Amino acid sequence: MVDIICWVVKNRSACPNLLVIANASVEDRQFWPFLLGLGYRGFNIFATIPDTDLPDDKTKTAERLM
C-alpha cells in the first residue's frame, strides 16, 4: 500500500487509472477499503478478486470497485 500511496501522490492531479494485481485476501480489512477510497477520490481502480467465494459484505465492496 505504501507504493500505491507514493504513486498516488505523484499522479493525483491526472486522475489516472490504477491496475492492481495482488494476492490479497478478502479478509484484509485495510487493502480493499483503501482501494475503494482511491476510487472515491477519482481514480479508476481495476483490481483482481480472488477466485474464492466472497462473503456478502465483501461482495458489496468488490461490486463498488467494479
TAQUIZI-V774599 format. One record per pair of residues at least 4 apart in sequence whose C-alpha atoms are under 8 Angstrom apart, sorted by the first residue. I is the first residue (numbers start at 0). J is the second residue. D is the distance in Angstrom with one decimal. If there is no record, write none. Layout:
I/J/D, I/J/D
This chain:
0/4/6.2, 0/30/7.3, 1/5/6.3, 2/6/6.2, 3/7/6.1, 4/8/6.2, 5/9/6.5, 6/10/6.2, 7/11/5.3, 10/14/6.9, 10/15/7.0, 11/15/7.7, 14/41/5.8, 14/42/5.1, 14/43/7.5, 15/42/5.8, 15/43/6.5, 16/42/5.9, 16/43/4.6, 16/44/6.1, 16/45/7.6, 17/42/7.0, 17/43/6.0, 17/44/5.0, 17/45/6.1, 18/44/6.1, 18/45/4.7, 18/46/5.9, 19/44/7.5, 19/45/6.1, 19/46/4.7, 19/47/6.6, 20/46/6.0, 20/47/5.6, 21/46/7.8, 21/47/6.6, 22/49/7.3, 23/27/6.8, 23/30/7.5, 23/49/7.6, 24/49/7.2, 25/31/7.8, 25/48/7.9, 25/49/7.3, 25/53/7.0, 25/57/6.8, 27/31/6.9, 28/32/7.0, 29/33/5.9, 30/34/6.4, 31/35/6.2, 31/60/7.5, 31/61/7.9, 32/36/6.1, 32/60/7.7, 33/37/6.6, 34/38/6.5, 34/44/7.1, 34/64/7.7, 35/39/6.5, 35/44/8.0, 35/60/7.6, 35/63/7.4, 35/64/6.0, 36/40/6.5, 37/41/6.7, 37/42/5.7, 37/44/7.5, 38/42/4.8, 38/43/5.9, 38/44/6.1, 38/64/7.2, 44/64/6.7, 44/65/7.8, 45/64/7.4, 45/65/7.2, 46/64/7.8, 48/61/7.6, 53/57/5.9, 53/58/5.5, 54/58/6.1, 55/59/6.5, 56/60/6.6, 57/61/6.1, 58/62/6.1, 59/63/6.3, 60/64/6.4, 61/65/6.4
